[in-house]
């Protein structure tokens, strides 16, 4: 048994960042992880491997559709699926080993095994009980399914199984048109799979800007994805090598069936807190199974904190990281801070989609007077040269003060461009501040400046 200032349970982006920050602040720290490798869902079966497959399949798409236009002639590459998965696994390995190195560098003990909290100030891992003045729960989330849909990770898979299929399926049905479903649906469409997305709502990516949703779905259709909207999945039957997806259309209650080799269930995620012993400990949970915390990430039990997907808020790795750092600061007697109004979200399809701050619908609902500055990538020289003219930048600013309230981007490198807006919002900048800042030419970033100019006297290239 060992004594620690802090024990972090879970080594995902929230957990490992919290552990490193605690150690940097001079606290004796350990991190509990039951997986063979550190990094949690994100590095092992989530963000990182999916980006590897998105990158590889995008290169294939470029070779098939754009190389010849640029005078790059030759046979299109064939797909060696085994090698592609090997590349993906290598990327995972490099990242997870990187966390291991950082733990050693910061003298953080990795307690291997699954953790529970038998009582306040104690963490049990396997047969050993360790003492900790503070405990941070960073156990993340797991994929949630639907009634009548049983996941076997072979024919009916979550994102975990979809990242490791033994072969590229001929037909795939994706249940849910959220981030995970559309990213992985894109990967397999590019690899030649016939992908059909079945979504309960009438639009893709719930919570996103309405104009972005419409253009995004249109562009994905152009790329080969099929959509069945307003459809409630009733059940999935698994046969020997196939599956049947039964759904009802909400508009007329008519019943339909789709055949698939693989069904990807991408209907969201739920907090993973099984086996921690929170009931006995007296940690308060919400109706949705999230750990209830105060503004300092403290649970209802003294000395026990919680962050990331296990608590309320967007289930995003970078939100968990921010909370991890802030909680470490609080435990060290400093002032931890997370600005929940400036947390960007990104979808890594092509084009990418990124957003930060409020949407028009939210501003209308709040009765806030606002103005819109919009600029199409068709007016951006760099985008046109790179066959990336689809999409736009939309900037929302307060009508009176010109303060930036939000941004919504669909287009090339949107996930990188959004951070200019994040920094601007963090400093309380006006759209005019962005418009008056010199942007290098030719860059995609100029589209952000043009959108800011559109909030004033108008863009130059539109």
N, C-alpha and C positions, 0 to 999 in steps of 0.2 A: 504493500500500500504506500502511496506517495501523497504528499500535501502540495496543493497548487493554489496560486492566487485565482487562476481562471481555468476551467475546463470547458472547452467548446465541444458540443456534440454535433458532428457532421462536418465534412471537409469540402463542401461545395463552395461556390464563390462567396457566399455569406460567411460560412464557417472558417475557411482557410484565411480569408482576409481579416476577419475578426481576430483569429489566433496570431497572425503576423503583427497586426497593430498592437495587440496586448503585449506581445514580446518586445516590440520596439519601445513601448512605454515603460519597460522595466518590470513587467509582471511575469511571474513564473507560470508558464502556460503549457497546457496539453490539449490535444485534439483527438477526439474519438472517431474512428472510422472503421466500419465493418467490411467495406469493399477491399479488394486486393490492391486497388490503386486509389490515390487521393483525387480530389477534384469534383466529387459528387456527380449528379445527373449531367450537369452542364458539360463537363470535360469528357466524361466517359460515354454517355449515351444521349447527348442533347446538342447544345449549341455548337460545340467544336466539331464533332463528326459530321453533323448535318451541313456545316459550312464547307467542309472538305468535299463532300459529295456535290454540293451546289456549285462549287468552283470547278470541279472536274467535268460535270455535265454541261456547264456553261461553255467551257472550252470546246467541247464536242459540238455544241450548238453553233458556236462561232465558225468552226471549221466547216460545218455542213451548210451554213447559210450566208456567211459573210466573207470567207477567205477568197473565193473566186472573184468577188466584186473588187477586191483590192489587188488582184493580179497574182494571188497565191494559188496556183493550180496544182492539182494532183488528186489522188484518191482520198476520200474522206476517211478518217481513222476508224478502225473497228474497235468495239468495246471489249476489253478483257476485264470482266466483272470481278474476277478473283484478285487481279492486280489492283483494281480500283479500291476494293475493300481493304487490301493490304496497305495501300497509300493512306486510306482513312485511319487504319489502326496505328500506323506509324505516327501520324499527326497527333492522335490521342496519347500515344506513348511519350512523345516529346513534351507535351503539355503536362501530363500527370507527373512525369519524372522531374519536371521543372518545379512543381509544388513541393515535391519531396526534398529537393535541393534547398528550397527556401525555408522549409521547416528546420533542416539541419543548420543552415546559416544563422537562423534566429533562435536556435536552441529550444525548439518546440518539441515536446515528446508526442509521438504518434502512439496512442493507445489503440492497438488493433483489436477490433471486435465491435459488437453492437452494444450501445450504452443504454442504461436506464438510471433513473434517479430514485433510489429507494427511500431517501429522506433528504430534507434540506441540508445542503452542504456536502452531499455525498453522491458520487457517480460510480455505478457498478459496470464493469466491463468484463465479461466472462465470469470468472469466479472471484476476481479482485475488486475490492471497493477502494476508491480513491477519495481523498478529501479535497474540497475546493471552497474557497471563500465566495467565489462567484461561478455561476454556471450559465453558459449561453447555449440556448437550444437553436440549432441551425440545421434541422433535419429535412428541410425542403418539402418537395411534393411528389406525388405519384400520378400517373395517368388515371383519369376517371372514365368509366365506361357508361353504357346505357342499359336500362332493363331489357332483357332479351338478347343481349349481345355478350357472348362469353369469349374473352381473350385467351388464346392459346400460344401467342407469339410465333405461330407457324403460318396458319392461314388467316386468322384474325389477329392483327398485330397492333401494338401501340407504336409510338415513335421508336422505342427501343428495338423491337423486332424489325421495323421498316429499315433500320440502318444496317441490318445484317442478314438480309434475305439470301438464301442459298443461290437463287438465280433471279434474273430480271423477269418479272411477271408479264404475261401478255395483256391481262386486264386487271386493273386495280380500281376498287371503289374506296373513296376517301369519305368518311363520315365526319363532317364539320369543315366549314370554310374559314377557319381561323388561321393564325400564323403557321402552326405546325403542319396542318393539312395542306396549305397552299405551298409551303416550302418543299415538303417531301413530294407532293403531287407534281411540282415543277421538275424535280430531279428525275422522277420516273417517266414523265412525259418526254423529256429530252432524250432519255435512254430508249425510247420507242414503245413504252407501255401506253395502252389505251386507258386514260385516267378519267373517271367520272366522280365529281365532287357532289355529295348529297348534303344539303344544308337546310336546317329547320327555318331559319329566317329568310327574308326576301333579298338580303344583301350579304356580301362577303365581309370579312374582318369587322365584326361587331365593335362599335365604339369609335371607329375611325371616321374621318371627314367624309361626308356624303359624296362629294365630287371625286375624291380619291377612290372610294369604293366602286363607283360606276366605271371609271376609266381603268382601274386595276382589273376588274372582272373582264372587261372588254379585251384588254391586252393579253390576259391569260387564255381567253378563248381563242384568240388569234394564234397563240402558241400551241394550241391543241388540247387544252383541258376542256372537258364538258361539265356543265353545271345543271343540277336539278335543284331548284330553289323552292322554299316553302314546303319542304318534305320532312315528315316525321318518320324516322326509322323505327319499325315495330320489332323486328328481330333479324338475326343473321343465322342461317342454317349452314353448318359445315358438313360437306359431303367428303368423300375420300380425298380428292385433290382440289376441290372447288368450294366456293361458298355462294349462297344465295342471300341477297340483301332484300328484305321485304320492307316497303315503306308506303306511307299514305300521304297523298297531296293534301295540304291543309285547306286549299280553296274549295275542294269538292269531296273530300274524304275518299277519293278513289284509291284503290290498292294496286300496287305495282311491284315488280320484282326485277332485280338486276343480278346477272351472273358475274363472278369475279374469281380470279386465281388467288388474289390477296385482298383482304379488307383492312384498311387502316382506320383505326378508331382515333380520331383527333378531336374529341369533344371536351377538351380542357383538362385541367389538373386539379387535384385536391391536396390539402396539407397532409404530410406523412408524419404522424406522431405515434404510431403503433409501438407498443412495447416500452415506451418511456416511463410508464407508471404515473401519468399526469393526474389521473382520477384520485388515486391514493394520496398523492402529494398535495392535491387541492388546487392545482393550476386551472384557472377558469378558461373555458373554451366558448367560442361563439356558436350560434346555431349552425354555421357552415363548417364547424370543426377547426376554425382558426384559433390560435392561442391569443387571448386578449392581453394587450399590453397598454401601458400608459405612454405619455409623450417621451419618456426616457427608456423605452423598450423593456421596461420592467414588467414582469408578470404579476399575478396576484400573490405569488410566494416570494418572500424576501430573499434576495441574492440570486434569483433565477430570472434570466432575461431571455427574450426570443426575437428572432429576426427572419427576414427572407420570406420564402413561400409558406412557411408555417404560420405567418401572421397575415393580417389584412393588407390589401394594396396590390398593385400589379405584380404578377409573378415573373419578374425579370431579374436576371443575374446581377445586373449593375445596381438595381435597387437594393438587393441583398448585400452587395459589397458596401454600398454607402452606409447601410444600417449596421453592418459589421464593424466598420471603422468608428462610427458614431458611438456604438455601445462600448467599444474598447475605451474610447475617450471618457465616457461617463464613469466606467468602472475605475479608471485611473484618476478620477477626481477633476477631470476637465469638462469642457462643455461640448458635447457631441451634437452635431447638427445634420439634418437631412432636409433639403428643400423639395418636398413632395410635389410642388407645382412645376418643377423643372426636371422631370425624369423622361428622357426620350424613349421612344419605342421604334424598333426597326424590323422590317420583314426583308429577308435576304434573297428574294426572288430576283428576276431581271425583267423589268427595271426594279430597283429596290424601292421600298416604301418606308418613310420615316415621319414621325410626328413628335411634337412636344407642345405642352401647354394645352390651351382650350380649343375646342372645335366651335364652328359657327353655331351649331345646335345648342351647345352649352351656354354660349354667350347670349343667344336669343332667350333661352330659358331664364337666365339671370337678369334679363332686361338691360344688358350692358350695350351702350352705343359703341359700335366698332366700325372699322373700315377694312377693306380687303385689298391687298396688293398681290396680283397674280402674274406669273410670267411662264411662258411655255418654253420647253427645252428646244423646240424647233427654231427658236430665235437665238440659240446659243451655238457659236461657231464650232467649239470643241465637240459638243454633242453630235452635231451634224456629221463631222468628220469621222466619228466613231460609231456610226449607225445607232445612236442612242438619243434620238430626238423625241422619243415618246415621253409624255409626262409634263409636269409643271411644278413650280414652287408657289405655294400660297402662304402669304404672311397676313396675320390678323393683328391689328393694332387698335388701341383705344381711340375713339373718334376725336376726343378733346385733347388728350395729352400726347397722343402718338406712341404711347408705350407699347412695346411688343407683348402680345397676349398669347400667341401661339403660332406654330408653323406646321404646314403639312406638305410633304414633298413626295412625289412619285417621279422617279427618274434615275439617271446614272449616279452611282455613289451617294444616293440619298442618305444612307446611314452615316456617311462622313460629313456631308454638308450640314446636317441638322445641328451639329455641335457649335457652329458659328452662332446659331440662334440661341442655343442653350446658354452660351457665355453671355450673349447680349441680354437675355432675360435675367440671368443671375446678377448682372450689374444694373438692372432696371433701365435698359437702353430704350431709346425711341427708334422707330423704323428709320427716321432720318439719320440717326447715327450710323446705321448700317449702310444707308444710301450714300453717305459722305465718305465712307471708308474706301480707299483705293484697293481694288481687287485685281490680281494679275490676269493678264489676257494671253492666250485663250485658256480659260479654265471653266469647269462646270460651276464653280463658285460664283461666277459672274451672274448666273441665273438668280441667286439669292439676292445679290445687290439690285438686280433689275426688279425683283418682286418688292423690295423695299422702296425703290424709286416709284413703283406703281402705287404705293400708299400716299405718295405726294403728288408731284406735277406730272408723273407718268414715266414709264420706262423708255429707254432710248431705242432698243431694238425690237419694238413691238408696235 
